[in-house]
Amino acid sequence: MSSTRAAVNFIIFCVSDLEASFKYFTETLGFEADLTQNSPVFRSFASREGTTPFGLFLASEAAIPGSPQPGSVRIYFETDKLEAV
């Protein structure tokens, strides 16, 4: 990517029930899982050309101290010219 504009690179939805949320995104909404990126607290979804990749993160103080609140969203941006943004 070569741009002075920042582009959305990845989105994480913080959830309180990882497995129920994963099931909803795959079975109800029809998103395809990317099993290569999974962990006990994270589930990833395959991105299609022209879409932004995203995942689900288990927002749980018990699992990870300092974890974000369930219902929050983390948006990651990418640019190769940060000083120009």
Residue frames relative to the residue before (quaternion, step in Angstrom):
aa qw qx qy qz dx dy dz
M 1.0000 0.0000 0.0000 0.0000 0.00 0.00 0.00
S 0.0075 0.7914 -0.6105 0.0303 3.55 -0.82 0.97
S 0.3664 0.7171 -0.5002 0.3184 3.53 -0.09 1.29
T 0.4161 -0.6709 0.5397 0.2924 3.54 -1.16 0.56
R 0.6137 0.5198 -0.3504 0.4801 3.59 1.25 -0.23
A 0.4176 -0.6784 0.5412 0.2692 3.53 -1.05 0.75
A 0.1503 -0.7738 0.6102 0.0796 3.56 -1.07 0.79
V 0.5277 -0.5981 0.4846 0.3590 3.56 -1.12 0.63
N 0.2025 -0.8134 0.5418 0.0617 3.54 -0.75 1.13
F 0.7925 -0.0926 0.1099 0.5926 3.60 1.03 -0.77
I 0.1499 -0.7762 0.6073 0.0786 3.56 -1.13 0.70
I 0.0951 -0.7777 0.6195 0.0491 3.57 -1.00 0.86
F 0.2075 -0.7437 0.6272 0.1020 3.53 -0.94 1.03
C 0.2606 -0.7700 0.5661 0.1370 3.58 -0.70 1.08
V 0.0489 -0.8337 0.5479 -0.0490 3.56 -0.60 1.19
S 0.4673 -0.6821 0.4867 0.2819 3.57 -1.20 0.50
D 0.7651 0.1921 -0.1217 0.6024 3.60 1.20 -0.47
L 0.3000 -0.8119 0.4772 0.1521 3.54 -0.06 1.35
E 0.7091 0.4682 -0.2826 0.4451 3.59 0.77 -0.97
A 0.6506 0.4977 -0.3235 0.4737 3.62 0.96 -0.77
S 0.6540 0.5051 -0.3072 0.4719 3.58 0.99 -0.82
F 0.6359 0.5254 -0.3180 0.4675 3.58 0.99 -0.86
K 0.6460 0.5152 -0.3098 0.4704 3.57 0.94 -0.88
Y 0.6477 0.5197 -0.3152 0.4595 3.61 0.95 -0.86
F 0.6926 0.4814 -0.2845 0.4556 3.59 0.84 -0.96
T 0.7188 0.4269 -0.2603 0.4830 3.61 1.00 -0.74
E 0.7819 0.3774 -0.1983 0.4549 3.59 0.68 -1.06
T 0.7410 0.3867 -0.2317 0.4976 3.61 0.97 -0.75
L 0.7758 0.3424 -0.1817 0.4980 3.57 0.82 -0.98
G 0.4481 -0.7512 0.3991 0.2751 3.59 1.27 -0.27
F 0.3917 0.7104 -0.5013 0.3011 3.61 1.15 0.40
E 0.4064 -0.7086 0.5296 0.2286 3.55 -1.14 0.73
A 0.4112 -0.7220 0.5079 0.2275 3.56 -0.84 1.03
D 0.2297 -0.7115 0.6439 0.1622 3.54 -1.24 0.60
L 0.2062 -0.8469 0.4815 0.0916 3.56 0.17 1.31
T 0.5649 0.6168 -0.3881 0.3871 3.62 1.19 -0.31
Q 0.7337 0.4208 -0.2239 0.4842 3.59 1.20 -0.44
N 0.4648 0.7161 -0.4271 0.2977 3.59 1.25 0.03
S 0.0111 -0.7503 0.6607 0.0179 3.53 -1.30 0.53
P 0.7123 -0.4395 0.2970 0.4597 3.63 -1.18 0.04
V 0.7818 0.2927 -0.1637 0.5256 3.63 1.14 -0.50
F 0.7465 0.3484 -0.1928 0.5331 3.62 1.24 0.14
R 0.0406 -0.7512 0.6581 0.0296 3.54 -1.16 0.77
S 0.1935 -0.7958 0.5698 0.0682 3.54 -0.90 1.00
F 0.2489 -0.7554 0.5896 0.1409 3.52 -1.24 0.55
A 0.5194 -0.6379 0.4760 0.3112 3.53 -1.08 0.81
S 0.2718 -0.7502 0.5769 0.1745 3.54 -0.97 0.82
R 0.3265 -0.7087 0.5917 0.2025 3.50 -1.18 0.64
E 0.6735 -0.4921 0.3493 0.4270 3.55 -1.17 0.46
G 0.8131 0.2366 -0.2021 0.4920 3.53 -0.88 1.00
T 0.6656 0.4632 -0.3155 0.4929 3.59 1.25 0.09
T 0.4757 -0.6510 0.5106 0.2986 3.54 -1.26 0.37
P 0.4130 -0.7031 0.5114 0.2712 3.61 -0.78 0.94
F 0.0238 -0.8042 0.5938 -0.0095 3.55 -1.16 0.63
G 0.1116 -0.7900 0.5992 0.0663 3.51 -1.32 0.26
L 0.4127 -0.6641 0.5651 0.2632 3.50 -1.42 0.09
F 0.1223 -0.7900 0.5993 0.0419 3.56 -0.96 0.90
L 0.4123 -0.6984 0.5274 0.2531 3.58 -0.89 0.92
A 0.1652 -0.7902 0.5876 0.0551 3.55 -0.42 1.28
S 0.3130 0.7486 -0.5092 0.2869 3.54 0.03 1.32
E 0.4268 -0.7025 0.5131 0.2470 3.57 -0.71 1.08
A 0.6271 0.5419 -0.3378 0.4461 3.59 1.07 -0.70
A 0.7033 0.4522 -0.2645 0.4806 3.58 1.00 -0.79
I 0.8002 -0.0076 0.0594 0.5968 3.56 0.92 -0.95
P 0.3587 -0.7378 0.5283 0.2188 3.61 -0.44 1.16
G 0.7870 0.2648 -0.2230 0.5107 3.58 -0.95 0.88
S 0.3366 0.7693 -0.4759 0.2615 3.56 1.29 0.22
P 0.5239 -0.6192 0.4662 0.3533 3.61 -1.09 0.60
Q 0.6160 -0.5608 0.4151 0.3658 3.57 -1.28 0.37
P 0.5316 -0.5871 0.4875 0.3675 3.60 -1.08 0.65
G 0.7342 0.3694 -0.3039 0.4817 3.56 -0.98 0.86
S 0.6002 0.5432 -0.3801 0.4475 3.58 1.19 -0.22
V 0.2589 -0.7465 0.5991 0.1297 3.52 -1.29 0.49
R 0.1710 -0.7575 0.6222 0.0988 3.54 -1.05 0.83
I 0.0956 -0.7917 0.6031 0.0174 3.55 -0.78 1.06
Y 0.1630 -0.7935 0.5839 0.0534 3.55 -0.78 1.09
F 0.1932 -0.7845 0.5842 0.0773 3.54 -0.92 1.00
E 0.1704 -0.7680 0.6092 0.1007 3.52 -1.27 0.48
T 0.1623 0.7399 -0.6457 0.0962 3.52 -1.13 0.79
D 0.3539 -0.7291 0.5360 0.2364 3.56 -1.10 0.55
K 0.7237 0.3440 -0.2213 0.5558 3.56 1.33 0.05
L 0.0926 -0.8593 0.5021 0.0308 3.54 0.65 1.17
E 0.6504 0.5342 -0.3247 0.4315 3.59 0.96 -0.79
A 0.6827 0.4843 -0.2884 0.4650 3.61 1.17 -0.44
V 0.5919 0.5887 -0.3686 0.4090 3.60 1.22 -0.26
